[in-house]
Amino acid sequence: MDKAIHEFHDSVDTNEIARQLNGTPATEVLTLPTVEFEIQERATIARMLFQPFKNDKARIKFIYTLARLCH
């Protein structure tokens, strides 16, 4: 939670922080932009990087997808 708060404060405009500290109500809710992948293989690799392989089939899929992405 502290990391997310820190990242938000690093990315939000300093004027917005000053407005909040002054107690001025917000006209819109600020959020971090969502990450969008243009290439399906890139999205698949990104998902698979942070999970252990369940079996050899998953490991092969990862290698195959990575090879397609690098091609």
C-alpha positions in Angstrom: 0.0 0.0 0.0 2.8 2.4 0.9 4.5 1.7 -2.5 1.2 2.4 -4.4 0.8 5.7 -2.4 4.4 6.7 -3.1 4.1 5.9 -6.9 0.8 7.9 -7.0 2.4 10.9 -5.4 5.4 10.7 -7.7 3.1 10.7 -10.7 0.4 13.2 -9.8 0.8 16.9 -10.6 2.1 19.0 -7.7 -0.7 21.5 -8.3 -3.3 18.7 -7.6 -1.5 17.9 -4.3 -1.6 21.6 -3.3 -5.3 21.8 -4.2 -6.0 18.8 -2.0 -4.0 20.2 0.9 -6.0 23.4 0.7 -9.2 21.5 1.0 -10.6 22.4 -2.4 -13.0 19.7 -3.7 -12.0 17.6 -6.6 -13.7 18.0 -9.9 -12.5 14.6 -11.2 -11.0 11.5 -9.7 -7.3 11.1 -10.6 -6.1 7.6 -11.4 -2.9 6.2 -12.9 -3.2 5.3 -16.5 -3.9 1.6 -17.3 -1.2 -0.4 -19.1 -2.3 -1.6 -22.5 -0.4 -4.1 -24.6 -0.5 -3.7 -28.3 0.9 -7.2 -29.0 -0.9 -10.3 -27.7 2.4 -12.1 -27.2 3.7 -9.3 -25.0 0.6 -9.4 -22.8 1.0 -13.2 -22.4 4.6 -13.0 -21.5 3.9 -10.2 -19.0 1.3 -12.3 -17.3 3.5 -15.4 -17.2 6.6 -13.7 -15.9 5.2 -13.4 -12.4 3.8 -16.8 -11.9 5.5 -20.2 -11.4 5.0 -22.7 -14.3 2.3 -25.2 -13.4 3.7 -27.9 -15.7 5.9 -28.5 -18.8 3.1 -27.4 -21.1 3.0 -23.9 -19.5 6.8 -23.7 -19.8 6.7 -24.6 -23.5 3.9 -22.1 -24.1 6.1 -19.4 -22.4 9.1 -20.2 -24.6 7.1 -20.5 -27.8 5.4 -17.1 -27.1 8.7 -15.5 -26.2 10.2 -16.7 -29.5 7.2 -15.4 -31.4 7.6 -12.0 -29.7 11.3 -11.9 -30.5 10.8 -12.8 -34.1 
